[in-house]
Amino acid sequence: MPAPSAGERGEKLTEHRKITQAAKELRHKPTEAEKKLWQKLKAKKINGEKFRRNEPIGSYIVDFVNYENKLVIEVDGNPHREKEVKINDAYRTQWLNSQGFRVIRFWDSEVLKNTKAVLEKINDNI
């Protein structure tokens, strides 16, 4: 396989910068459910495991990831109930799985109303 051209490398670098910038912006405006879950995940509060939030993986930004266990956690709101978004989520999950990640999803309402059960499910997947 030939090495990528300078133009191709530049395009990939530009795309990576855009994704990284978008991830930084998302960290500054989390949903209430994301805030609540982050309070439980940060500072290695679940079995001493380290999580990162709004982390770029490939061309996606995941809500939370634990690289050691290759676990991605997504917290979905109402837009994820729409057909087109569900299809995009399925492709995203498929791609993440192909990279060795396991993906678990929770609805915002689950995180807000039944945090203990959400944390137990996360713990079971670590």
Secondary structure, DSSP 8 states (H G I E B T S, - for coil): -----HHHHHHHHHHHHHHHHHHHHHHTS--HHHHHHHHHHGGGTTTT---EEEEEETTEEEEEEETTTTEEEEEE-GGGGSHHHHHHHHHHHHHHHHTT-EEEEEEHHHHHH-HHHHHHHHHHH-
